[in-house]
């Protein structure tokens, strides 16, 4: 799980991010490693608890952000999913980052 264990996923992929072919190959490598990890480690534990919650979130992110690639595999969707979840850490967030400089309180 070399890609998933590095300090930075982008650095671990080590590709030319301006090259669409390298981006597509990186996506294939990443998805293959995620699927392999899920199959090896989570298969029996994924029915309940925190791991199920994490796998459900992963599934939602993959569904909202990926589509089948005509050349095989998956690619990043163009546009924004209707019920997109931009943050796994803050489920209330709807539009990207919140500024830490502002006091964001609910009224």
QUIPESUL-V926740 format. One record per pair of residues at least 24 apart in sequence whose C-alpha atoms are under 10 Angstrom apart, sorted by the first residue. I is the first residue (numbers start at 1). J is the second residue. If there is no record, write none. Layout:
i = (I	I)
j = (J	J)
This chain:
i = (1	1	1	1	1	2	2	3	3	3	3	4	4	4	4	23	23	24	24	24	24	24	24	24	25	25	25	27	27	27	27	27	28	28	28	28	31	31	31	32	34	54	57	57	57	58	60	60	61	61	61	61)
j = (30	33	34	36	37	30	33	29	30	33	34	30	33	34	37	75	76	69	71	72	73	74	75	76	73	74	75	66	73	74	75	76	72	73	74	75	62	73	74	73	58	88	85	87	88	88	84	85	85	86	87	88)
